[in-house]
Amino acid sequence: MTLDWLSTLKLGIVLCAAAHGVHAVSGCSSVYYESVITEFCLTKFTLDMEGLDPNLWCNWPQTLQPYGELTNCTFMVAWKLDCFWPNHVIDQLFVRIHQHYFHNCSLTGRLLHDPPLHILGPFIAVPVLITLLMTALVVWRSKRSKGVL
């Protein structure tokens, strides 16, 4: 399905460019580029997201595919129109998407947490024990060397 969708996207970009009489050199004008992104990428993303229950919009496994397809679509459009990616149009698009679909999503579940104690413990204990061992070794060697002199 993705390959068929990408083929449709490529064909649509070529037809849209031909219909508007825009050449590849001028294809990256902000207005034209944004209209192509909206027509080919944002429309599909909106349909996919509207097909989901709004309670699932914050569920990353449910939104990963539409979000990934939107990202890939914007990249393909930029690539076909010889535009830089990411750029200010894409930044603004994703900010609008996040404000509309993901504004109520909390950060819980995505925040960094300390590792479990059975993982963290050795990373703390080993350096402390090595420091104590090295200190004891230095003290023992310094006492031993005083007796030799």
C-alpha positions as CSV (number, residue, x, y, z in Angstrom):
1,M,0.0,0.0,0.0
2,T,2.8,2.4,0.8
3,L,4.5,1.9,-2.5
4,D,1.3,2.5,-4.3
5,W,0.7,5.6,-2.2
6,L,4.2,6.9,-3.0
7,S,3.7,6.3,-6.7
8,T,0.4,8.3,-6.5
9,L,2.2,11.1,-4.6
10,K,5.0,11.3,-7.3
11,L,2.4,11.3,-10.1
12,G,0.4,14.0,-8.3
13,I,3.4,16.2,-7.8
14,V,4.3,16.0,-11.5
15,L,0.7,16.7,-12.6
16,C,0.3,19.5,-10.2
17,A,3.6,21.1,-11.3
18,A,2.5,20.7,-15.0
19,A,-0.9,22.2,-14.3
20,H,0.5,25.2,-12.6
21,G,3.2,25.7,-15.1
22,V,5.9,25.6,-12.4
23,H,9.4,24.5,-13.2
24,A,11.6,22.5,-10.8
25,V,13.7,25.6,-10.3
26,S,10.8,27.7,-9.0
27,G,9.0,24.7,-7.3
28,C,10.2,25.7,-3.9
29,S,8.3,28.9,-3.6
30,S,6.7,28.9,-0.1
31,V,3.1,29.2,-1.3
32,Y,3.3,26.5,-3.9
33,Y,5.3,24.2,-1.7
34,E,2.9,24.6,1.1
35,S,-0.1,23.9,-1.1
36,V,1.5,20.7,-2.5
37,I,2.3,19.6,1.1
38,T,-1.3,20.4,2.2
39,E,-2.9,18.6,-0.8
40,F,-0.8,15.4,-0.8
41,C,0.5,15.0,2.7
42,L,-1.7,16.8,5.2
43,T,-5.0,15.6,3.7
44,K,-4.0,12.0,4.1
45,F,-2.7,12.5,7.6
46,T,-5.9,14.3,8.5
47,L,-8.1,11.5,7.2
48,D,-6.0,8.9,9.0
49,M,-6.2,10.9,12.3
50,E,-9.9,11.6,12.0
51,G,-10.3,7.8,11.5
52,L,-8.9,7.2,14.9
53,D,-10.8,7.7,18.1
54,P,-9.6,11.1,19.6
55,N,-8.8,9.2,22.8
56,L,-6.2,7.3,20.9
57,W,-4.4,10.4,19.5
58,C,-1.9,10.4,22.4
59,N,-1.3,6.7,22.0
60,W,2.0,6.6,20.1
61,P,1.7,3.1,18.7
62,Q,-1.7,4.1,17.2
63,T,-0.3,7.4,15.7
64,L,3.1,6.2,14.7
65,Q,2.2,5.0,11.2
66,P,0.2,8.2,10.1
67,Y,2.9,10.4,11.6
68,G,5.7,8.5,9.9
69,E,3.8,8.6,6.6
70,L,3.4,12.3,6.9
71,T,7.1,12.8,7.7
72,N,8.1,10.7,4.7
73,C,5.5,12.4,2.4
74,T,6.9,15.9,3.3
75,F,10.4,14.6,2.6
76,M,9.4,13.2,-0.8
77,V,7.6,16.4,-1.8
78,A,10.6,18.5,-0.8
79,W,13.0,16.1,-2.6
80,K,10.9,16.2,-5.8
81,L,10.6,19.9,-5.8
82,D,14.3,20.4,-5.0
83,C,13.6,22.1,-1.6
84,F,15.5,21.8,1.6
85,W,14.0,19.5,4.2
86,P,13.2,20.2,7.0
87,N,12.5,23.9,6.4
88,H,10.3,26.6,7.9
89,V,7.1,25.4,6.1
90,I,7.6,21.9,7.5
91,D,8.3,23.3,11.0
92,Q,5.2,25.3,10.9
93,L,3.1,22.4,9.6
94,F,4.3,20.1,12.4
95,V,3.7,22.8,15.0
96,R,0.1,23.2,13.8
97,I,-0.3,19.4,13.8
98,H,0.9,19.1,17.3
99,Q,-1.2,22.0,18.5
100,H,-4.3,20.4,17.0
101,Y,-3.9,16.7,17.6
102,F,-1.4,16.3,20.4
103,H,-1.9,19.4,22.7
104,N,-3.6,17.4,25.4
105,C,-0.9,14.6,25.5
106,S,1.0,14.4,28.7
107,L,4.6,13.6,28.9
108,T,4.1,10.6,31.3
109,G,5.4,7.4,29.9
110,R,7.9,9.3,27.7
111,L,9.9,11.0,30.5
112,L,13.3,9.6,31.4
113,H,13.4,7.5,34.5
114,D,16.2,6.2,36.6
115,P,17.1,2.6,35.8
116,P,16.1,-0.1,38.2
117,L,18.3,-0.5,41.3
118,H,19.7,-3.9,40.1
119,I,21.1,-2.0,37.1
120,L,22.1,1.2,38.8
121,G,23.6,-0.4,41.9
122,P,26.7,-1.9,40.2
123,F,27.4,1.4,38.4
124,I,27.6,3.0,41.8
125,A,29.2,0.2,43.9
126,V,32.0,-0.7,41.5
127,P,33.7,2.7,41.3
128,V,33.3,3.2,45.1
129,L,34.9,-0.2,45.8
130,I,37.7,0.5,43.3
131,T,38.4,3.9,44.9
132,L,38.6,2.2,48.4
133,L,40.8,-0.6,47.1
134,M,43.2,1.8,45.4
135,T,43.4,4.0,48.6
136,A,44.1,0.9,50.7
137,L,46.7,-0.2,48.2
138,V,48.5,3.2,48.2
139,V,48.5,3.3,52.0
140,W,49.8,-0.3,52.2
141,R,52.5,0.3,49.7
142,S,53.6,3.6,51.4
143,K,53.9,1.8,54.8
144,R,55.8,-1.1,53.2
145,S,58.2,1.2,51.4
146,K,59.1,3.1,54.6
147,G,60.2,-0.2,56.2
148,V,62.5,-1.0,53.2
149,L,64.4,2.3,53.4
